Amino acid sequence: MPAYKDDTNGTWYAKFAYKDWTGTKKWKTKRGFKTKREAIQYESEFKLHIAGDMDMTFKEFVKLYREDRYPRIRVSTQANKDNIIETKIIPFFGQKKVVDIKVTDIVKWQNELLAMTNPKNGLPFSKTYLKSVHNQMNAIMNFAVRFYDLKENPVRKAGSIGCKEAEEMKFWTLEEYKTFSDALMDEPIAFYCFEMLYWAGIREGELLALTFDDIDWEAKTININKTYQIVKGKEIIGPPKTEKGRRIVQMPDTLAAELRDYYEMCYDKSSPRAFPVTKSYLTRKMQKGCKASGIKKIRVHDLRHSHISLLISLGFTPVEIGKRVGHESITITLRYAHMFPSAQQGMANDLEKLMEDDKYVC
């Protein structure tokens, strides 16, 4: 393993030959190492990386995972993955060889996660967050099995922790929302933001990415075609969360009139965003409105749940609702099934008619 000293500045460098994935011989030179050992280690890790050898450390393998997967996902999703990987996975598995990660290691890691508390509030991490962390580790090891011939995925054998959905879905009734919105009448920007979120059912990022060009004033529609995120301090305007997210949302007449009022009150109509605020701004105003109105606290995202629950109470089907909010209808059915009591009663009534039919009676 050749390593050489650079006499000009006293550092070390590695220079070696390797074959790329096509079998072509190439040379690699890397300078600036403080010690000979670091230069030699770099060559070893580089060759393992090129070969995709499962004898490499987990931390090195994550680089392969990122190179393959990250070009396919949104920047905001990359940031979320990085946060989980760097804070909840690398500290435990980083220096362990991928091939040496056993089911018992995964179970120990899971137990550590369950014992951790959120530094922001001192409480255990939510079950949905734990599920997200577990899923990320599972995805990395599945990648190793599928593309690098790892014999088996120990995460799958260890079993899951957490749960996909929150145990209790929080939302506001129409009366609760009206009480909340009345408390924010003296905060026009916040008021109009929450009106859009509640009555149109759009996501926070979709709201914050809106421009006035996305509004068809005559048809009273909103063109949802992008989303807004702040990733590592930078504002990012990207595509919607899913392809289903691209949609046209019809506004109620009153909401369209309110949006027109908001447009008229905007001094700077050249602003690239119709609502030039942030998610943290919405969170603060939500907390203020809850305190002022005495309404139970929910998340800003729960306004979307509130919109969907309102549509369910009005008798709309999962297909109709899914098209409006940018979800698959099956997602609406599974997540909100407990909120369709009228549909259940209708089914029972129709079945009863069949049972009472003379042709059915023996």
Residue frames as qw, qx, qy, qz and C-alpha x, y, z in Angstrom:
[[0.000, 0.889, 0.457, 0.000, 0.00, 0.00, 0.00],
 [0.520, 0.224, -0.009, 0.824, 2.15, 2.90, -1.24],
 [0.186, -0.945, -0.257, 0.073, 2.13, 6.14, 0.70],
 [0.612, 0.338, -0.024, 0.715, 4.56, 8.96, 0.04],
 [0.322, -0.691, -0.264, 0.591, 5.82, 11.98, 1.92],
 [0.358, 0.840, 0.205, 0.351, 5.50, 15.37, 0.26],
 [0.630, -0.153, -0.184, 0.739, 8.80, 17.10, 0.98],
 [0.112, 0.504, 0.166, 0.840, 7.40, 20.51, 0.10],
 [0.415, -0.557, 0.052, -0.718, 5.08, 20.69, 3.13],
 [0.084, -0.306, 0.848, -0.424, 5.75, 17.57, 5.20],
 [0.755, 0.061, 0.305, -0.577, 2.36, 15.94, 4.60],
 [0.372, -0.095, 0.904, 0.186, 1.69, 12.50, 3.15],
 [0.610, 0.348, -0.162, -0.693, -0.15, 11.44, 0.01],
 [0.687, 0.044, 0.725, -0.029, -1.51, 8.22, -1.40],
 [0.442, 0.540, -0.438, -0.566, -0.98, 7.19, -5.02],
 [0.457, -0.067, 0.887, -0.028, -2.24, 3.86, -6.29],
 [0.302, 0.072, -0.679, -0.665, -3.85, 2.04, -9.21],
 [0.453, 0.192, 0.735, -0.466, -7.38, 0.64, -9.18],
 [0.005, 0.204, 0.801, 0.563, -10.02, -0.69, -11.57],
 [0.408, 0.049, 0.162, -0.897, -13.33, 1.10, -11.92],
 [0.684, 0.163, 0.571, -0.424, -16.68, -0.65, -12.38],
 [0.749, 0.579, -0.142, -0.288, -15.97, -1.13, -16.12],
 [0.940, -0.085, 0.159, 0.289, -12.68, -2.90, -15.38],
 [0.480, 0.766, -0.099, 0.416, -10.59, 0.01, -16.67],
 [0.694, -0.273, -0.269, 0.609, -7.30, 0.59, -14.84],
 [0.042, 0.897, 0.073, 0.433, -6.97, 4.08, -13.35],
 [0.512, 0.064, -0.466, 0.719, -4.67, 5.97, -11.00],
 [0.364, -0.851, -0.320, -0.199, -5.75, 7.82, -7.88],
 [0.456, 0.179, -0.371, 0.789, -3.78, 10.45, -6.00],
 [0.403, -0.828, -0.324, -0.219, -4.92, 12.07, -2.76],
 [0.442, 0.350, -0.379, 0.734, -2.79, 14.59, -0.88],
 [0.252, -0.612, 0.117, -0.741, -2.80, 16.37, 2.47],
 [0.832, -0.409, -0.371, -0.038, -2.66, 13.55, 5.03],
 [0.299, -0.856, 0.350, -0.236, -0.94, 14.33, 8.31],
 [0.532, -0.454, 0.715, -0.015, 0.43, 10.80, 8.76],
 [0.191, 0.280, -0.859, -0.383, 1.46, 7.85, 6.61],
 [0.163, 0.213, 0.933, -0.240, -1.15, 5.73, 8.36],
 [0.404, 0.574, 0.335, -0.629, -3.97, 8.07, 7.24],
 [0.357, 0.532, -0.502, -0.581, -2.77, 7.88, 3.62],
 [0.098, 0.115, -0.981, -0.123, -2.68, 4.08, 3.69],
 [0.254, 0.365, 0.779, -0.442, -6.11, 3.92, 5.34],
 [0.424, 0.557, -0.014, -0.714, -7.52, 6.19, 2.61],
 [0.313, 0.344, -0.765, -0.447, -6.32, 3.77, -0.10],
 [0.019, 0.093, 0.985, -0.142, -7.87, 0.80, 1.71],
 [0.308, 0.495, 0.573, -0.576, -11.24, 2.52, 2.19],
 [0.373, 0.532, -0.286, -0.704, -11.26, 3.83, -1.39],
 [0.243, 0.211, -0.888, -0.329, -10.75, 0.35, -2.85],
 [0.103, 0.283, 0.906, -0.298, -13.43, -1.14, -0.62],
 [0.334, 0.547, 0.246, -0.727, -15.74, 1.64, -1.72],
 [0.366, 0.438, -0.548, -0.611, -15.09, 0.97, -5.41],
 [0.214, 0.072, -0.965, -0.132, -15.53, -2.77, -4.96],
 [0.657, -0.336, -0.139, -0.660, -18.65, -2.44, -2.82],
 [0.518, 0.066, -0.816, 0.247, -17.07, -4.89, -0.36],
 [0.605, -0.660, -0.277, -0.348, -19.24, -5.52, 2.70],
 [0.741, -0.228, -0.342, 0.531, -16.04, -5.71, 4.74],
 [0.172, 0.442, -0.059, 0.878, -16.08, -1.89, 4.73],
 [0.030, -0.221, -0.624, 0.749, -17.34, 0.08, 7.72],
 [0.144, 0.703, 0.693, -0.070, -20.99, 1.06, 7.91],
 [0.031, -0.800, -0.044, 0.597, -20.00, 4.74, 7.72],
 [0.109, -0.351, 0.644, 0.671, -18.19, 4.11, 4.43],
 [0.163, 0.326, 0.893, 0.264, -21.11, 2.12, 3.08],
 [0.124, 0.768, 0.473, -0.414, -23.50, 4.98, 3.82],
 [0.004, -0.575, 0.344, 0.742, -21.52, 7.00, 1.26],
 [0.051, 0.034, 0.873, 0.483, -22.43, 4.41, -1.39],
 [0.072, 0.594, 0.787, -0.152, -26.06, 4.53, -0.29],
 [0.058, 0.759, 0.162, -0.628, -26.16, 8.31, -0.59],
 [0.041, -0.387, 0.580, 0.716, -24.46, 8.33, -3.99],
 [0.014, 0.201, 0.910, 0.363, -27.06, 5.92, -5.35],
 [0.065, -0.628, -0.769, 0.098, -30.25, 7.09, -3.63],
 [0.115, -0.611, -0.249, 0.743, -29.93, 10.83, -3.08],
 [0.014, 0.142, -0.462, -0.876, -30.09, 11.89, -6.75],
 [0.198, -0.348, -0.829, -0.391, -33.57, 10.30, -6.83],
 [0.307, -0.680, -0.633, 0.210, -35.10, 12.18, -3.89],
 [0.010, 0.924, 0.144, 0.355, -35.91, 15.76, -2.95],
 [0.321, 0.494, -0.453, 0.670, -33.33, 17.94, -1.19],
 [0.495, -0.497, 0.278, -0.656, -35.58, 18.25, 1.87],
 [0.973, -0.144, -0.085, -0.161, -35.89, 14.46, 2.05],
 [0.712, 0.354, -0.408, 0.449, -32.11, 14.17, 1.83],
 [0.033, -0.550, 0.419, -0.722, -31.77, 16.55, 4.77],
 [0.775, -0.373, 0.142, -0.490, -34.26, 14.53, 6.84],
 [0.968, 0.070, -0.222, 0.092, -32.42, 11.30, 6.05],
 [0.487, 0.487, -0.433, 0.581, -29.05, 12.87, 6.89],
 [0.349, -0.570, 0.344, -0.659, -30.30, 14.05, 10.26],
 [0.926, -0.243, 0.087, -0.276, -31.50, 10.57, 11.20],
 [0.893, 0.266, -0.257, 0.255, -28.40, 8.83, 9.83],
 [0.362, 0.546, -0.411, 0.634, -25.90, 11.19, 11.48],
 [0.310, -0.492, 0.411, -0.702, -27.59, 11.46, 14.88],
 [0.805, -0.200, 0.312, -0.464, -29.32, 8.11, 15.41],
 [0.979, 0.201, -0.001, -0.025, -27.50, 5.50, 13.30],
 [0.572, 0.622, -0.395, 0.361, -23.85, 6.44, 12.64],
 [0.256, -0.671, 0.525, -0.456, -23.03, 6.91, 16.36],
 [0.829, -0.231, 0.439, -0.258, -23.97, 3.27, 16.97],
 [0.914, 0.219, 0.326, 0.102, -22.89, 1.47, 13.77],
 [0.303, 0.911, -0.226, -0.163, -20.41, 3.87, 12.12],
 [0.005, 0.680, -0.731, -0.052, -17.18, 1.96, 12.78],
 [0.699, -0.046, 0.698, -0.147, -18.71, -1.51, 12.60],
 [0.008, 0.188, -0.790, -0.584, -18.17, -3.53, 9.43],
 [0.641, 0.065, -0.161, -0.748, -21.42, -4.01, 7.52],
 [0.680, 0.083, -0.710, -0.164, -20.90, -7.76, 7.33],
 [0.315, 0.017, -0.794, 0.519, -20.50, -7.93, 11.13],
 [0.391, -0.143, 0.207, -0.885, -23.80, -6.24, 12.01],
 [0.183, -0.153, -0.971, 0.006, -25.95, -8.91, 13.66],
 [0.399, -0.612, -0.548, -0.407, -29.55, -9.12, 14.82],
 [0.583, -0.554, -0.428, 0.412, -28.38, -8.71, 18.42],
 [0.318, -0.087, 0.014, 0.944, -26.69, -5.43, 17.46],
 [0.180, -0.408, -0.439, -0.780, -29.95, -4.16, 15.97],
 [0.544, -0.623, -0.557, -0.068, -31.91, -5.10, 19.09],
 [0.518, -0.404, -0.276, 0.701, -29.41, -3.27, 21.32],
 [0.130, 0.098, 0.218, 0.962, -29.66, -0.23, 19.07],
 [0.340, -0.536, -0.555, -0.538, -33.46, -0.34, 19.18],
 [0.574, -0.597, -0.500, 0.253, -33.39, -0.50, 22.97],
 [0.384, -0.220, -0.091, 0.892, -31.13, 2.54, 23.09],
 [0.077, -0.308, -0.390, -0.864, -33.54, 4.45, 20.85],
 [0.484, -0.598, -0.588, -0.250, -36.46, 3.52, 23.09],
 [0.577, -0.536, -0.370, 0.492, -34.55, 4.81, 26.12],
 [0.325, 0.125, 0.089, 0.933, -33.57, 8.12, 24.49],
 [0.040, 0.776, 0.498, -0.384, -35.37, 11.38, 25.19],
 [0.387, 0.738, 0.271, 0.482, -35.93, 14.34, 22.93],
 [0.454, -0.126, -0.251, 0.846, -33.54, 17.14, 24.01],
 [0.085, -0.391, -0.235, -0.886, -36.18, 19.71, 23.06],
 [0.584, -0.482, -0.095, -0.646, -38.74, 18.57, 25.62],
 [0.200, -0.411, 0.799, -0.391, -37.14, 15.79, 27.67],
 [0.822, 0.081, 0.329, -0.458, -39.81, 13.30, 26.58],
 [0.605, -0.051, 0.747, 0.272, -39.28, 9.95, 24.83],
 [0.111, 0.219, -0.555, -0.795, -39.27, 10.14, 21.05],
 [0.711, 0.211, 0.152, -0.653, -42.68, 9.63, 19.45],
 [0.738, 0.048, 0.673, 0.032, -43.55, 6.24, 18.03],
 [0.658, 0.733, 0.169, -0.011, -43.84, 7.70, 14.55],
 [0.114, 0.880, -0.461, -0.023, -40.32, 9.17, 14.79],
 [0.529, -0.399, 0.749, 0.006, -38.91, 5.86, 16.05],
 [0.786, 0.384, 0.485, -0.013, -40.58, 4.15, 13.10],
 [0.467, 0.876, -0.120, -0.023, -38.90, 6.61, 10.72],
 [0.169, -0.739, 0.652, 0.010, -35.48, 5.94, 12.27],
 [0.688, -0.082, 0.720, -0.024, -36.04, 2.19, 12.08],
 [0.731, 0.612, 0.297, -0.054, -37.17, 2.44, 8.45],
 [0.264, 0.892, -0.359, -0.073, -34.04, 4.37, 7.50],
 [0.344, -0.512, 0.787, 0.023, -31.72, 1.72, 8.93],
 [0.734, 0.222, 0.636, -0.084, -33.82, -0.95, 7.24],
 [0.599, 0.789, 0.037, -0.128, -33.53, 0.86, 3.90],
 [0.053, 0.796, -0.597, -0.081, -29.73, 1.03, 4.12],
 [0.449, -0.276, 0.850, -0.017, -29.40, -2.68, 4.93],
 [0.735, 0.476, 0.457, -0.152, -31.92, -3.60, 2.21],
 [0.407, 0.858, -0.267, -0.161, -29.70, -1.65, -0.18],
 [0.177, -0.595, 0.783, 0.037, -26.74, -3.77, 0.94],
 [0.637, 0.076, 0.759, -0.107, -28.70, -7.00, 0.39],
 [0.663, 0.656, 0.307, -0.187, -30.10, -6.03, -3.00],
 [0.499, 0.847, -0.183, 0.016, -27.07, -4.48, -4.65],
 [0.107, 0.722, -0.656, 0.192, -24.01, -5.71, -2.72],
 [0.753, 0.056, -0.652, -0.072, -24.90, -9.30, -1.95],
 [0.234, -0.350, 0.668, -0.614, -25.14, -9.00, 1.82],
 [0.153, -0.086, -0.983, -0.046, -26.53, -12.36, 2.89],
 [0.248, -0.648, -0.715, -0.085, -29.47, -11.06, 4.92],
 [0.081, -0.624, 0.034, -0.776, -30.95, -7.92, 6.47],
 [0.341, -0.145, -0.776, 0.510, -30.59, -8.12, 10.27],
 [0.232, 0.005, 0.212, -0.949, -33.01, -5.22, 10.73],
 [0.653, -0.075, -0.432, -0.617, -35.82, -7.22, 9.17],
 [0.635, -0.108, -0.756, 0.115, -35.09, -10.19, 11.42],
 [0.181, -0.019, -0.585, 0.791, -34.99, -8.02, 14.54],
 [0.073, -0.702, -0.709, 0.000, -38.50, -6.71, 13.96],
 [0.121, 0.636, 0.163, 0.744, -39.80, -3.15, 13.96],
 [0.249, -0.428, -0.540, 0.681, -40.22, -0.49, 16.64],
 [0.138, 0.273, 0.002, -0.952, -42.56, 2.49, 16.67],
 [0.444, 0.528, 0.720, -0.075, -45.63, 2.83, 14.51],
 [0.344, 0.317, 0.479, 0.743, -46.35, 4.37, 11.13],
 [0.163, -0.660, -0.326, -0.657, -49.24, 6.55, 12.21],
 [0.114, -0.310, 0.501, -0.800, -49.82, 8.53, 15.37],
 [0.039, -0.248, -0.935, 0.249, -51.99, 6.73, 17.88],
 [0.133, 0.737, 0.574, -0.332, -54.49, 9.55, 17.87],
 [0.330, 0.388, 0.372, 0.776, -55.06, 11.84, 14.91],
 [0.092, -0.554, -0.399, 0.725, -55.69, 15.36, 16.15],
 [0.123, 0.395, 0.493, 0.765, -57.99, 17.76, 14.34],
 [0.147, 0.201, 0.352, -0.902, -60.38, 20.62, 14.95],
 [0.267, 0.619, 0.738, -0.017, -64.10, 20.65, 14.39],
 [0.216, 0.635, 0.338, 0.660, -65.52, 23.50, 12.34],
 [0.377, -0.888, -0.208, -0.160, -66.60, 25.28, 15.52],
 [0.706, -0.532, 0.076, 0.462, -63.13, 24.96, 17.04],
 [0.547, 0.193, 0.294, 0.759, -61.47, 26.31, 13.91],
 [0.010, 0.793, 0.319, 0.519, -63.83, 29.31, 13.78],
 [0.547, -0.826, -0.100, 0.094, -63.05, 30.12, 17.42],
 [0.707, -0.271, 0.209, 0.619, -59.32, 29.89, 16.65],
 [0.412, 0.417, 0.362, 0.725, -59.50, 32.05, 13.52],
 [0.180, -0.902, -0.292, -0.262, -61.53, 34.74, 15.31],
 [0.621, -0.708, 0.015, 0.334, -58.64, 35.09, 17.77],
 [0.573, -0.176, 0.359, 0.715, -56.26, 35.95, 14.91],
 [0.338, 0.826, 0.428, 0.141, -58.36, 38.57, 13.14],
 [0.094, -0.972, 0.127, 0.175, -55.84, 41.25, 14.12],
 [0.408, -0.477, 0.660, 0.413, -53.01, 39.27, 12.45],
 [0.674, 0.547, -0.029, -0.495, -54.02, 39.44, 8.77],
 [0.390, 0.518, -0.736, -0.194, -51.15, 37.44, 7.23],
 [0.119, -0.127, 0.951, -0.256, -51.53, 34.62, 9.75],
 [0.574, 0.314, 0.468, -0.594, -55.32, 34.73, 9.43],
 [0.673, 0.540, -0.233, -0.448, -55.24, 34.33, 5.64],
 [0.212, 0.426, -0.879, -0.028, -52.58, 31.59, 5.86],
 [0.260, 0.019, 0.894, -0.365, -54.72, 29.53, 8.21],
 [0.641, 0.429, 0.213, -0.599, -57.84, 30.15, 6.11],
 [0.556, 0.526, -0.554, -0.328, -56.02, 28.66, 3.11],
 [0.089, 0.286, -0.943, 0.148, -54.75, 25.69, 5.10],
 [0.382, 0.147, 0.763, -0.499, -58.11, 24.87, 6.64],
 [0.624, 0.506, 0.266, -0.533, -60.50, 25.53, 3.74],
 [0.600, 0.606, -0.434, -0.292, -58.26, 24.32, 0.89],
 [0.954, -0.219, 0.202, -0.027, -56.57, 21.46, 2.74],
 [0.663, 0.636, -0.316, 0.237, -53.16, 22.18, 1.23],
 [0.812, -0.242, -0.247, 0.470, -49.83, 21.39, 2.91],
 [0.311, -0.848, 0.006, 0.428, -47.73, 24.06, 4.63],
 [0.444, -0.299, 0.505, 0.677, -44.98, 23.78, 2.04],
 [0.286, 0.502, 0.670, 0.467, -47.53, 24.07, -0.78],
 [0.087, -0.931, -0.342, 0.088, -48.98, 27.22, 0.78],
 [0.368, -0.769, 0.183, 0.490, -45.58, 28.84, 1.27],
 [0.444, -0.083, 0.611, 0.650, -44.54, 28.08, -2.32],
 [0.332, 0.736, 0.587, 0.058, -47.63, 29.70, -3.85],
 [0.174, -0.121, 0.175, 0.961, -47.26, 32.70, -6.12],
 [0.419, 0.475, 0.301, -0.713, -50.12, 34.90, -7.23],
 [0.384, 0.371, -0.617, -0.578, -49.59, 33.48, -10.73],
 [0.082, -0.032, -0.996, 0.025, -50.80, 30.15, -9.33],
 [0.261, 0.435, 0.631, -0.587, -54.22, 31.68, -8.63],
 [0.017, 0.329, 0.662, 0.673, -56.90, 31.68, -11.32],
 [0.152, 0.139, 0.396, -0.895, -59.11, 34.47, -10.04],
 [0.550, 0.073, -0.299, -0.776, -61.89, 33.85, -12.53],
 [0.702, -0.051, -0.684, -0.192, -62.09, 30.09, -12.05],
 [0.562, -0.644, 0.289, -0.431, -61.36, 30.46, -8.31],
 [0.984, -0.022, -0.136, 0.111, -58.73, 27.72, -8.35],
 [0.327, -0.800, 0.493, 0.100, -55.24, 27.19, -6.91],
 [0.826, 0.437, -0.354, 0.022, -52.59, 25.46, -9.01],
 [0.670, -0.626, 0.399, 0.025, -50.48, 23.31, -6.67],
 [0.832, 0.518, -0.161, 0.113, -47.24, 22.61, -8.52],
 [0.472, 0.475, -0.503, 0.546, -44.39, 23.14, -6.05],
 [0.688, -0.654, -0.305, 0.074, -43.44, 23.16, -2.38],
 [0.100, 0.830, -0.317, 0.448, -41.29, 25.34, -0.12],
 [0.864, -0.384, -0.223, 0.235, -38.67, 24.13, 2.33],
 [0.029, -0.891, 0.425, -0.157, -35.75, 25.58, 4.27],
 [0.978, -0.035, -0.102, 0.181, -32.89, 23.08, 4.13],
 [0.714, -0.187, -0.074, 0.670, -29.70, 23.84, 6.05],
 [0.162, -0.615, -0.111, 0.764, -30.59, 27.53, 6.10],
 [0.000, -0.156, 0.541, 0.827, -31.34, 27.75, 2.37],
 [0.609, 0.364, 0.302, -0.637, -34.77, 28.31, 0.84],
 [0.146, -0.087, 0.895, 0.411, -35.66, 25.53, -1.58],
 [0.658, 0.333, 0.109, -0.666, -38.58, 25.58, -4.02],
 [0.090, -0.214, 0.938, 0.258, -39.07, 22.06, -5.33],
 [0.444, -0.155, -0.684, -0.558, -41.68, 19.73, -6.79],
 [0.708, -0.409, 0.057, -0.573, -44.68, 18.58, -4.72],
 [0.528, -0.423, 0.702, -0.220, -44.24, 15.75, -2.25],
 [0.540, 0.108, 0.823, 0.142, -45.67, 13.21, -4.72],
 [0.038, 0.116, 0.633, 0.765, -46.96, 13.21, -8.29],
 [0.172, -0.650, -0.735, -0.089, -50.47, 13.13, -6.83],
 [0.271, -0.592, -0.286, 0.703, -49.53, 16.40, -5.19],
 [0.029, -0.093, 0.381, 0.919, -49.73, 18.20, -8.53],
 [0.041, 0.562, 0.825, 0.026, -53.35, 19.27, -8.68],
 [0.099, -0.382, -0.165, -0.904, -55.86, 22.05, -9.13],
 [0.151, -0.374, -0.778, 0.482, -57.81, 22.92, -5.97],
 [0.127, -0.629, -0.456, -0.617, -61.19, 24.60, -6.28],
 [0.112, 0.002, -0.517, 0.849, -61.76, 27.28, -3.64],
 [0.014, -0.701, -0.689, 0.185, -65.07, 28.05, -1.95],
 [0.204, 0.794, 0.261, 0.510, -66.34, 31.47, -3.10],
 [0.417, -0.908, -0.020, -0.045, -65.72, 33.04, 0.32],
 [0.742, -0.400, 0.257, 0.473, -62.12, 31.79, 0.43],
 [0.547, 0.414, 0.349, 0.639, -61.53, 33.14, -3.09],
 [0.048, -0.910, -0.185, -0.368, -62.89, 36.52, -1.98],
 [0.612, -0.764, 0.102, 0.174, -60.65, 36.49, 1.11],
 [0.741, -0.078, 0.316, 0.587, -57.62, 35.65, -1.02],
 [0.325, 0.689, 0.294, 0.577, -58.50, 38.56, -3.31],
 [0.332, -0.932, -0.058, -0.136, -58.68, 40.85, -0.24],
 [0.739, -0.501, 0.222, 0.392, -55.28, 39.61, 0.86],
 [0.631, 0.305, 0.339, 0.628, -53.86, 40.25, -2.63],
 [0.089, 0.862, 0.223, 0.446, -55.19, 43.80, -2.57],
 [0.486, -0.872, 0.058, -0.005, -53.61, 44.51, 0.82],
 [0.829, -0.150, 0.180, 0.508, -50.17, 43.26, -0.27],
 [0.020, 0.905, -0.145, -0.400, -47.90, 46.23, -0.88],
 [0.032, -0.572, 0.722, 0.389, -45.22, 44.26, -2.71],
 [0.873, 0.277, 0.229, -0.329, -47.00, 42.17, -5.33],
 [0.574, 0.644, -0.503, -0.052, -43.68, 41.42, -7.03],
 [0.451, -0.491, 0.714, -0.212, -42.64, 39.16, -4.15],
 [0.344, 0.245, -0.854, -0.303, -41.85, 35.67, -5.51],
 [0.214, -0.248, -0.933, 0.152, -44.10, 34.10, -2.86],
 [0.327, -0.620, -0.402, -0.590, -47.70, 35.02, -2.08],
 [0.682, -0.716, -0.073, -0.129, -47.15, 34.25, 1.62],
 [0.517, 0.582, -0.465, 0.422, -43.53, 35.25, 2.36],
 [0.554, -0.627, 0.397, -0.376, -43.37, 33.67, 5.83],
 [0.274, 0.362, -0.889, 0.064, -41.89, 30.47, 7.23],
 [0.665, -0.294, -0.673, -0.132, -43.15, 27.30, 8.89],
 [0.402, -0.187, -0.590, 0.675, -41.79, 28.50, 12.22],
 [0.185, -0.077, 0.034, -0.979, -43.87, 31.68, 11.80],
 [0.626, -0.240, -0.486, -0.561, -46.99, 29.57, 11.30],
 [0.620, -0.223, -0.704, 0.266, -46.14, 27.47, 14.36],
 [0.182, -0.073, -0.417, 0.887, -45.74, 30.56, 16.53],
 [0.377, -0.091, -0.118, -0.914, -49.03, 32.05, 15.33],
 [0.657, -0.230, -0.668, -0.264, -50.78, 28.71, 15.85],
 [0.481, -0.219, -0.661, 0.533, -49.58, 28.65, 19.45],
 [0.030, 0.026, 0.201, -0.979, -50.66, 32.25, 19.95],
 [0.513, -0.161, -0.373, -0.756, -54.12, 31.59, 18.51],
 [0.636, -0.251, -0.730, 0.006, -54.60, 28.48, 20.65],
 [0.328, -0.182, -0.556, 0.741, -53.65, 30.38, 23.81],
 [0.169, 0.007, 0.033, -0.985, -55.87, 33.33, 22.99],
 [0.603, -0.117, -0.416, -0.671, -58.90, 31.22, 22.04],
 [0.568, -0.297, 0.629, -0.439, -58.52, 28.43, 24.59],
 [0.898, 0.279, -0.172, -0.292, -58.79, 25.82, 21.83],
 [0.876, -0.302, 0.333, 0.172, -56.81, 22.58, 22.28],
 [0.039, -0.727, 0.540, 0.422, -53.36, 22.64, 20.74],
 [0.893, 0.289, 0.332, 0.096, -52.74, 20.87, 17.46],
 [0.488, -0.251, 0.422, 0.722, -49.95, 21.07, 14.88],
 [0.296, 0.517, -0.218, -0.773, -50.19, 23.30, 11.81],
 [0.180, 0.143, -0.878, -0.420, -50.22, 20.11, 9.71],
 [0.110, 0.316, 0.901, -0.275, -53.29, 18.95, 11.64],
 [0.376, 0.479, 0.096, -0.787, -55.31, 21.63, 9.86],
 [0.368, 0.267, -0.727, -0.514, -55.01, 19.35, 6.85],
 [0.116, -0.172, -0.968, 0.139, -56.49, 16.51, 8.91],
 [0.209, 0.435, 0.505, -0.716, -59.20, 18.92, 10.00],
 [0.398, 0.389, -0.328, -0.763, -60.03, 19.74, 6.37],
 [0.333, 0.082, -0.896, -0.283, -60.25, 16.06, 5.48],
 [0.009, -0.285, -0.870, 0.403, -62.43, 15.29, 8.50],
 [0.322, 0.435, 0.195, -0.817, -64.74, 18.13, 7.43],
 [0.436, 0.290, -0.586, -0.618, -65.04, 16.68, 3.92],
 [0.207, -0.069, -0.975, 0.034, -65.79, 13.26, 5.39],
 [0.138, 0.375, 0.667, -0.628, -68.56, 14.74, 7.55],
 [0.407, 0.445, -0.092, -0.792, -70.03, 16.29, 4.39],
 [0.842, 0.230, 0.431, -0.229, -70.28, 12.84, 2.82],
 [0.488, 0.716, -0.436, -0.243, -67.55, 12.94, 0.18],
 [0.998, 0.023, -0.035, 0.049, -65.86, 9.68, -0.85],
 [0.660, -0.515, 0.321, 0.443, -62.19, 8.78, -0.32],
 [0.601, 0.331, 0.441, 0.579, -61.62, 9.07, -4.10],
 [0.101, 0.891, 0.256, 0.361, -63.05, 12.59, -4.20],
 [0.463, -0.876, 0.102, 0.093, -61.15, 13.67, -1.10],
 [0.764, -0.239, 0.349, 0.487, -57.89, 12.07, -2.26],
 [0.507, 0.556, 0.343, 0.562, -58.02, 13.98, -5.53],
 [0.093, -0.954, -0.113, -0.261, -58.51, 17.28, -3.71],
 [0.501, -0.823, 0.263, 0.035, -55.74, 16.88, -1.14],
 [0.403, 0.697, -0.592, -0.037, -53.23, 15.01, -3.32],
 [0.441, -0.323, 0.811, -0.207, -53.47, 11.59, -1.66],
 [0.282, -0.012, -0.899, -0.334, -54.19, 8.17, -3.04],
 [0.646, -0.361, -0.171, -0.651, -57.79, 7.26, -2.21],
 [0.823, -0.173, -0.531, 0.105, -56.58, 4.10, -0.45],
 [0.359, 0.144, -0.473, 0.792, -54.49, 6.30, 1.87],
 [0.373, -0.300, 0.075, -0.875, -57.58, 8.28, 2.81],
 [0.809, -0.237, -0.404, -0.356, -59.50, 5.05, 3.38],
 [0.750, -0.073, -0.554, 0.352, -56.88, 3.52, 5.67],
 [0.282, 0.127, -0.404, 0.861, -55.95, 6.61, 7.69],
 [0.299, -0.077, 0.186, -0.933, -59.45, 8.00, 8.15],
 [0.391, -0.208, -0.843, -0.305, -61.60, 4.86, 8.10],
 [0.233, -0.387, -0.751, 0.481, -62.75, 5.44, 11.69],
 [0.091, 0.353, 0.158, -0.918, -64.23, 8.76, 10.58],
 [0.330, 0.010, -0.605, -0.725, -66.67, 7.27, 8.05],
 [0.264, 0.141, 0.841, -0.451, -69.49, 6.14, 10.39],
 [0.581, 0.441, 0.130, -0.672, -72.18, 7.29, 7.96],
 [0.493, 0.418, -0.668, -0.368, -70.69, 5.12, 5.25],
 [0.049, 0.098, -0.972, 0.208, -70.66, 2.14, 7.60],
 [0.410, 0.300, 0.600, -0.618, -74.29, 2.73, 8.50],
 [0.576, 0.479, -0.223, -0.623, -75.18, 3.04, 4.83],
 [0.331, 0.292, -0.883, -0.162, -73.56, -0.31, 4.12],
 [0.129, 0.088, 0.901, -0.404, -75.45, -1.92, 7.00],
 [0.505, 0.402, 0.291, -0.706, -78.73, -0.44, 5.75],
 [0.555, 0.444, -0.494, -0.500, -78.18, -1.75, 2.22],
 [0.207, 0.172, -0.962, 0.050, -77.26, -5.21, 3.52],
 [0.309, 0.199, 0.716, -0.594, -80.40, -5.19, 5.67],
 [0.596, 0.416, -0.064, -0.684, -82.52, -4.51, 2.59],
 [0.475, 0.331, -0.771, -0.264, -81.00, -7.54, 0.88],
 [0.034, 0.035, -0.944, 0.327, -81.65, -9.71, 3.92],
 [0.417, 0.321, 0.514, -0.678, -85.28, -8.59, 4.00],
 [0.435, 0.323, -0.503, -0.674, -85.73, -9.29, 0.28],
 [0.875, 0.026, 0.254, -0.412, -88.25, -12.10, -0.33],
 [0.804, 0.462, -0.373, -0.033, -85.88, -13.76, -2.77],
 [0.202, 0.540, -0.722, 0.383, -83.25, -14.08, -0.06],
 [0.566, -0.283, 0.550, -0.545, -85.50, -15.57, 2.61],
 [0.141, 0.126, -0.967, -0.173, -85.53, -19.41, 2.47]]
